[in-house]
Amino acid sequence: MISHHLLLCATPTKGLCCPDPGVGEASWSALKQLVRNWGLEEPGRAEGIVLRSKADCLRVCAKGPVLLIWPDGTVYGEVTAARIERILQEHVIEGRPITEWIIKRMPFQDMGRVA
C-alpha cells in the first residue's frame, strides 16, 4: 500500500519556478536521504510506503522548489532542504499540513472514473 507520493519540482529544465538549480538539487537530496533514513520507503511499513519522484514541471511555475503531496493534492512552495524535514514529520507522518507554506491545493477527484 502507498500512503503518499511526493513529487518535487526542483530542477526544471526551463527554470521558471526554481531559477537556482542548486537550491532544488539540495532539496531533492534532502528528500531522498530523509525518506530513506526514516524507513518511509520500506515495503513492510504498516502505514504504507512513501514514494518520491523528481518532476520537471508540476505546472505551478512559482515559488520553487515546489512539492506536491499525493493523494491530498497539497502543494508547498519554497521547499528548501531546511523545510523538507518538517514537511515529512508534520504532514506526511503526523497528518498535519503546514498551512503557512502551502501555496495551492490540487485535490484529486474521481481518480477511479474513466471518461
Secondary structure, DSSP 8 states (H G I E B T S, - for coil): -EEEEEEEE-S-SS-SS---HHHHHHHHHHHHHHHHHTTTT-TT-TT-EEEEEEES--S--SSSSEEEEETTTEEESS--HHHHHHIIIIIIIT----GGGEEEE-----TT---
